[in-house]
Amino acid sequence: MKFVFTVLLLIGLLSAAASAQTVSGSIGPVRRGGSVSGSVLISIPKGIHINSNRPSSEFLIPTSVNFTVAEASVSDVVYPPGKEKRFAFSEEPLNVYEGKVRIRFRLSVPASHKEKAVSIRASVTFQPCTDEVCYPPRTIPVILKVRLKR
């Protein structure tokens, strides 16, 4: 009975760690007709990794950010390089992210924009894994509000 309880406890802890990633973002104010740099930050708990934006295999799910914004545009999305790491379940090293990962982008606001702010929805998709198992892919949305300067 103790063995079953221990196994269930470990499964629960691993599942909780796999869903413990947090996503946040930051961006400064911008003038109409101008542009500003911003970033999305993924915080990955110890013992978990996610595939980089350029995983080592076509069968792995890459980390990606999909931006949705009205009356403005997002460009120059830059993913950091991943780290090559070996795992027991793969003969080849995998390109992964661990710890904190910052994905940078540029927001351009047209001079004709009439509102006082711009909202950006960033949907971050990734697949959390431990050294032994991968969990289903997750998508976490984050909303960034950009104040327009006069």
C-alpha positions as CSV (number, residue, x, y, z in Angstrom):
1,M,0.0,0.0,0.0
2,K,2.9,2.4,0.8
3,F,4.4,1.7,-2.6
4,V,1.2,2.6,-4.4
5,F,0.8,5.8,-2.3
6,T,4.5,6.8,-3.1
7,V,4.0,6.2,-6.8
8,L,0.8,8.3,-6.9
9,L,2.5,11.0,-4.9
10,L,5.4,11.1,-7.3
11,I,3.1,11.2,-10.3
12,G,1.2,14.1,-8.7
13,L,4.4,16.0,-8.0
14,L,5.7,15.5,-11.5
15,S,2.4,16.6,-13.0
16,A,2.3,19.7,-10.9
17,A,5.9,20.6,-11.9
18,A,5.0,20.1,-15.5
19,S,2.2,22.6,-15.3
20,A,4.1,25.1,-13.1
21,Q,5.6,27.1,-16.0
22,T,4.7,30.8,-15.9
23,V,4.5,33.3,-18.7
24,S,4.8,37.1,-18.4
25,G,5.6,39.9,-20.7
26,S,7.0,43.5,-20.6
27,I,6.9,46.4,-23.0
28,G,7.4,50.1,-22.7
29,P,5.3,53.0,-23.9
30,V,5.4,54.0,-27.6
31,R,4.5,57.1,-29.7
32,R,2.0,56.8,-32.5
33,G,4.0,56.2,-35.7
34,G,6.8,54.6,-33.7
35,S,8.0,51.2,-32.5
36,V,9.1,49.7,-29.2
37,S,10.8,46.5,-28.1
38,G,9.1,44.0,-25.9
39,S,9.6,40.6,-24.5
40,V,7.8,37.5,-23.3
41,L,9.4,35.6,-20.4
42,I,8.8,31.9,-19.8
43,S,9.9,30.7,-16.3
44,I,10.5,26.9,-16.3
45,P,10.8,25.1,-12.9
46,K,13.9,23.1,-12.0
47,G,13.7,19.5,-13.3
48,I,11.6,20.5,-16.3
49,H,12.7,21.5,-19.8
50,I,10.8,22.6,-22.9
51,N,11.9,22.1,-26.5
52,S,13.5,25.2,-28.1
53,N,12.1,27.0,-31.0
54,R,14.4,24.9,-33.2
55,P,14.1,21.4,-31.7
56,S,16.6,18.7,-32.8
57,S,13.9,16.5,-34.3
58,E,10.9,17.1,-36.6
59,F,8.9,15.0,-34.1
60,L,9.4,17.4,-31.2
61,I,7.0,20.3,-30.6
62,P,8.8,23.6,-30.8
63,T,8.2,26.5,-28.4
64,S,6.4,29.3,-30.2
65,V,4.7,32.6,-29.6
66,N,1.7,33.7,-31.7
67,F,0.9,37.4,-31.4
68,T,-2.5,39.0,-32.0
69,V,-2.8,42.7,-32.1
70,A,-5.4,45.1,-33.7
71,E,-4.3,48.3,-35.5
72,A,-0.6,47.6,-34.9
73,S,2.0,45.0,-35.9
74,V,4.5,42.7,-34.3
75,S,7.7,41.9,-36.1
76,D,11.3,40.8,-35.5
77,V,10.4,38.0,-33.1
78,V,13.7,36.6,-31.8
79,Y,14.0,33.3,-30.0
80,P,17.1,32.6,-27.9
81,P,19.3,29.6,-28.9
82,G,18.5,26.5,-26.9
83,K,21.0,24.3,-25.0
84,E,22.0,20.9,-26.4
85,K,21.4,18.4,-23.7
86,R,21.3,14.6,-23.5
87,F,18.5,12.6,-21.9
88,A,18.1,8.9,-21.2
89,F,15.1,8.6,-23.6
90,S,17.0,9.9,-26.6
91,E,20.2,8.7,-28.4
92,E,20.8,12.2,-29.8
93,P,21.1,15.4,-27.7
94,L,18.0,17.6,-27.8
95,N,17.9,21.4,-28.1
96,V,15.9,22.6,-25.1
97,Y,15.2,25.6,-22.9
98,E,15.6,25.5,-19.1
99,G,15.2,28.1,-16.4
100,K,14.1,31.5,-17.8
101,V,13.7,32.1,-21.5
102,R,13.1,35.6,-23.0
103,I,11.6,35.9,-26.4
104,R,12.0,39.4,-27.9
105,F,9.8,41.2,-30.4
106,R,9.1,44.7,-31.9
107,L,5.7,46.4,-31.9
108,S,5.0,49.1,-34.5
109,V,2.0,51.5,-34.0
110,P,0.7,53.5,-37.0
111,A,0.5,57.3,-36.7
112,S,-3.3,57.0,-37.4
113,H,-3.9,54.8,-34.3
114,K,-6.7,56.5,-32.3
115,E,-6.8,54.7,-29.0
116,K,-4.8,55.6,-25.9
117,A,-3.3,52.1,-25.7
118,V,-2.6,48.9,-27.6
119,S,-3.3,45.4,-26.3
120,I,-1.2,42.5,-27.5
121,R,-2.2,38.9,-26.9
122,A,0.8,36.6,-26.9
123,S,-0.1,32.9,-26.9
124,V,2.9,30.8,-25.9
125,T,2.9,27.1,-26.9
126,F,5.5,24.6,-25.5
127,Q,5.8,21.0,-24.4
128,P,7.1,20.5,-20.8
129,C,9.2,17.4,-20.2
130,T,11.2,15.9,-17.4
131,D,14.3,13.7,-18.0
132,E,12.0,10.7,-18.4
133,V,8.6,11.8,-19.8
134,C,7.0,14.5,-21.9
135,Y,3.6,16.0,-21.1
136,P,0.9,17.2,-23.5
137,P,1.7,20.6,-25.1
138,R,0.4,23.7,-23.4
139,T,-0.6,27.1,-24.6
140,I,-0.5,30.0,-22.1
141,P,-1.9,33.4,-23.1
142,V,-0.6,36.6,-21.7
143,I,-2.0,40.1,-22.4
144,L,0.4,43.1,-22.7
145,K,-1.0,46.6,-22.5
146,V,1.1,49.3,-24.2
147,R,0.4,52.9,-23.3
148,L,0.7,55.4,-26.2
149,K,2.7,58.5,-25.5
150,R,1.5,61.9,-26.8
